[in-house]
Structures are given as structure tokens and as C-alpha cells.
Amino acid sequence: MRYRLFVMIILGVFVGVLDGFGLAMFMPLLEMVNEVKQANGSSLGNLSFLLDGLEFIGLSLNLTAVLLLMIFFFAYKGIIKFFSGIYNAILRKFFINKLRNQLLSSFNQIKFKYFVISDVGRIQNTMSVEIERASAAFYNYANTLQQAIMVLVYVGFAFFVDIRFALLVTIGGVLSNFLYKSIYKKTKGASKEFTKDSHLYQGQIIQYVSNFKYLKATALLDVYSNQLRKSINAIERSRFRIGKLSALLESAREPILIVVVASVILIQTRLLNASLGPILVSLLFFYRALSSLMNLQNSYNRFLELSGSLDNLMDFQKEINNEKEQNGKQVVERLNTMLELKEVFLTYDKVAILKNINLKIVKKETVAFVGESGSGKTTLVNILAGLNPADEGNVYIDGNDRNTIDIKSYQKKIGYITQDPVIFSDTIFNNVTLWAAPNILNTSRFREALQKAAINSFVDELPLGVETILGNDGVNLSGGQKQRISIARELYKNIDILIMDEATSALDSETEKAIQKSIDALKGQYTIFMVAHRLSTIRNADKIVVMSKGEIQQIGSYAELIESFHLFKKMIALQEL
């Protein structure tokens, strides 16, 4: 926030000073109530210069003059308070805007390897709920700061009027504040527990929604709901603990401070024979200070309730900043010649996933990757897609080391299709073009992509055509139609590399054949990587990479591998091809 907080502090000081001057005018009014026609200012103590100022400019110290002065001070206080409120709203907007954008920007740059092992619940909770709690925390932080300024201003006025009385009350107030330290500490601890439990709950909710069909079909909803209930109970226990501490703080504060003030008044008047007039003015300021102090402590306690979210956000921001992907500067305009991997190794949690990978792929070649589950074929394709850098060895793109490449410029030339197609709840046009402007050029490219994906006729038969809303996760489409929309999107992007990761494994045989025909028609137009379990889909690949336990066992065409490689021949036999 830097200098912006100082502007807020200055506005707060102006509000407090004008309010203090306005309050001081009540004592001359009290004198007039006691049938003193003209106030002499003696009851104001050191603030008597306000009435002296009136005399200096030639105004009589009568009721009208005092009331006009009071109106002047409170009117200007209201104006400045209005601008202070507007400025605070601007600050809050700035703070949350910057926090959201920084978090989003940092998250966009994290390593894919880090994302794979991350807690999804924590990410979801931090990016949504915790940001909202941080907004509330900022509001309470700003309010705490402003109330602290008001307390200082009012106490300053009280000292100016009667230093001895003010000093005694301040000492009493400071001593009583030590009672609240343990409450603040417990509140902060409860806040951290609340954030931790919320992370777990968000992760469980994500799994509950994504696995609902399975849980429903197997009568396990009640079993999993018990886990959710445990998390709900833990969250509400933390919330209740916070509320209980807050109630204790609010109920005890005012009686304790009133006892302090009453005790000091008795000491001043009975033991020290002080005049009651300046004490009353000072007390008026202390009453105002007391109100601000109560607001301060309420806001600060509420800030502590939310501080767990701020701690989590700072830790999360620091963590993802430490996990940023290193990016080179060399921009890739197109894939011109080939991709090459030399002696590549990759590990996850100290377990080797890929070992000594050597592979060369020529531009516009169709390459299939096969092997049993866990053989490393998808991980190898992730390296080719720029998602993971190698832990050891080298990856070359057109002869340039991957670490020197601006990886985003390379990935813009990649189309990626998985067995679960990405479908947005939007129109067909926006799903394919990713919200491009519907001008002549983009519409022409869109139509060309639909034709290549063999879904043009289906779209034209729909009542709303390209403006048809596909619904959440493409609920209005069949599996094959979703895959074709997904293929059309990748082709619209003007790519060089098309990755098909188990793209047809979730489809029925007839739909799979139709999709495979569309893919085969693209052969020679793009560099195509295919990860497949069904070996019937890779017959036409230029070469097939057979993998086992993270290593390349053999490379060759379909016919070559059947003739010379027993592992591939065994895989064919098992699928009865």
C-alpha cells in the first residue's frame, strides 16, 4: 500500500482534530445553561484559545457564536470524513485487485510438476474464500488504524486540557489492556485452525462433486458425507471459539474502562482537589477516545479472526513464487524441423519416472506412444509439450535448448486433446474460438476448423447453430461431439503440434472409428503425438514408441514392431487385434 496508507492517516487526523474542536464547544454551552450569558472559556483549560480566537476576530462569545463555531467544525469534519470513506473504498478495491491479480499471475507461472502434487482444496480455498476473507481483513485493518488515530487525537486533546487527569486514565487504560492479550493470541490461533479446516473442506467438496455419480451409484454418499460432516464440525468449532472470544472481549471492555475513569475522577477531585471543569472536558475527550478504543479493539479482534487467511495467502504467494517456471527469451514462431530429447531423466518425489530417454521427432511426423499404465508415456508427452523441463539431459526444439526458449510461444503452437474434453459453458463459437471477435476472418477460420473436425453438419442442424450454449461440461453433447468440438478448437488455433492423450479411449467403438478417421485425415498436416491404450488407433502412425517402466523399449512402425518386437506383439495379442 506504501504512501496510500499515509494519506488515509492524514485524513483520519483531520477528522479527529475537527471533531475535537467541535466537542470542545459543548463546555461553553454548559456554562450558558448555568445562566452564564457569555462563556469565558475557563472550563476549556488549554483549549480556551478557541474562544480567544473568536474575540480576536471581533465576535462576541455568545450562544450564536459558539453554535456557529460548532457547526463549522462538525460540517468540515463531515466533509473530510466523506472523502476519507471514499478513499478507504478505493484503497480496499486497489488492495484486493492487486492481490487477486498477483496471485493469478504467479499461479500462471508455476511449474506443472508442482501443480500435480499440490493440494487442490488449498488452491480452491485460497483463490476464492481466502481472498474474500482477506478483503474483510483489510477493511478491519484500515478501521483499526483509523480508530487508533482517533484515540491518539482524543487522548492528545485530553492531555492538552488536563495533563494529570489524562495521564492517570491512560495508565489505567494501558494496564487494563494487558487483560486482552491472551484473548488476542487465542483468537489468532483459532483463525489459523479455521483456515486449515476450510482448506480440507474445499478439497473434499471438489471430490464430492466430481465423484458424485460414482458415490450415488454405489450408495456411498452417506459414507463420504460423514467425512464432510467432520470437516463442517471442525470449521464450526473454530468459528464458535472465535465468536466466544469476541463476545468476552466486547462485554468486558467497557465496564473495565469505566471503572478506570471513575476511579481517576475520584482521585482527582477528592485527593488532589482538582477543578471539575477541565476534568469534564478531558472526560468528554476520553469518552470519545473510549468509543474509538472499543471500535479499535473490535476491529483488531476481527482482523485477528481473519489473520489466518492473510498468513495463508502470504505463505501461498511465497510458495508459488518459489515454484515459478524458468522461462527463456527465444521466441518460437513455428516448429521448423524437429524435436529431440537426449538422455532425459525426470523424477517425482525422488522416484524416477523417465530414465535415459533419447528420441527424435521430425516435423509433421505422427508418433504414437504405447505401454502399460505407469510406463511413462504421458509424462514423456508432457515434456514434449513443454509442461515439464527435464531434471537431467537436454530437450531441443529446432536445435535450440528448451531452457533458452520462451516456452509460452512454443506452447501456443500446440493443440492438446485428452479423453475428457475441455468444454466451457458457452456458445459453440466461443468454445472453438476462445472468445474471438466474430469478424469475417475469425468466422472463416472457425468454419474451416469445424469442417476439419467433421462436426460442421451437426452444428448447422442445431436450432441456434453456432450460438448454441453447450452447458456445464458440455452436458448437451455426446462424447464424440465433445471430442470433435475439442479438436475443432485446437485446429482453429493455427497449431503445428497436435497431442492426442487417450483422446478416444472413453468412446464407443463406432464413435472412436469416426473420430479416428478425422484424426487420420490430419496426418501430414501437423506433428501429431498420440498416447493410446487401444492399439487399433495407431496403425497409421509413422512410428510407435513402446515404453515400459519409464524407458523406451523399442521404436518402429506398426508393421516393423509386430515382426521384430515380442513385447509389442504380446500387447497386440492381448487386445485380439
ABEGO torsion letter per residue (X at the ends): XEAAAAAAAAAAAAAAAAAAAAAAAAAAAAAAAAGBABBAGAAAEAAAAAAAAAAAAGBBBBAAAAAAAAAAAAAAAAAAAAAAAAAAAAAAAAAAAAAAAAAAAAAAABBAAAAAABBAAAAAAAABAAAAAAAAAAAAAAAAAAAAAAAAAAAAAAAAABAAAAAAAAAAAAAAAAAAAAAAAAAAAAAAAAAAAAAAAAAAAAAAAAAAAAAAAAGAAAAAAAAAAAAAAAAAAAAAAAAAAAAAAAAAAAAAAAAAAAAAAAAAAAAAGBBAAAAAAAAAAAAAAAAAAAAAAAAAAAAAAAAAAAAAAAAAAAAAAAABBBBBABBBABBAABBBBBGBBBBBGGBBABBGBBBBBBBGBBBBBBEBBGAGAAAAAAAAAGABBBABEBBBBGGBBAAABBAAAAAAABBBBBABBBBBBBBAAAAAAGGBBBBAAAAAAAAAAAAAAGAAAAAAABAAEAABBAEBGGAABBAAAAAAAAAAAAAAAGBABBBBBGAAAABBAAAAAAAAAAAAAABGABBBBBBBABAAAAAABABBBBBBGGBBABBEBAAAAAAABAAAAAAAAAAGX
